[in-house]
């Protein structure tokens, strides 16, 4: 067995154990796919990542991202957590103040922001209206009245998200989901003066069981692309996620002069050490 450098990083928080953890193996070279998936299943976190040398000369490193059951082309909190771990372990970006991550979805720019880092999500691979039959299933899954659904859209930037805009943050917090074979993200606004601008929740399926993700970068990035593009929200804004399951994630959405949408937040290392892998 060979020891590999390892970090477990809490993302979208500056307070340990309040965000969403990601397991990061910093030396992923020479490991076969079966072992990568087996280790990700063993950690039982929403994602486990493996840092590799880049194949694209424009990138600083390459990242492979695994859920307990499958590899993802892109995911948000693993992107920020892995970047945090790579820099903390001595990684040096080609350009000062910015990092370029290579993953299956392409190149992802990451930059420093106040209190953390932010990424530009990859383009949506699926967007547009959700058909009536699918939305009927989603409404039943959420257990809300149809009148509470303001809008919906496919917002898939890799993981497969379907986005639903509900009438309020209180409605979002009241949802007690049923069962469905889709990845569903919901968002609702707070009244002026609320703790943040919107409340977000994300639901996905693992082994036939629906789970709630503590804080989801890919979902918040794709929701922002949809809601800013439709004019329903305006940047900058702050989202909160994880409230119902005892977390306190904060996601800051900004838009630069070039129109690019940045999804950002804090990160803090909670576990440092080594893991024995092949």
Buried (B, 14 or more C-beta within 10 A) or exposed (E): EEEBBBBBBBBBBBEEEBBBBBBBBBBBEEBEEEEBBEBBBEBEBBBBBBBBEBEEEEBBBBBBBBBBEEBBBBBBBBBBBBBBBBBBBEBEBEEEEEBBBBBBBBBBBBBBBEEBBBBBBBEBBBBEEBEEEBBEBBBEBBEBEEEBBBBBBBBBBBBBBBBBBBBBBEBBBBBEBEEBEBBBBBBBBBEEEBEBBBBBBBBBBBEEEBBBBBBBBBBBBBBBBBBBEEEBBEBEBBBBBBBBEEBBBBBBBBBEEEEEBBBBBBBBBEEEEEBEBE
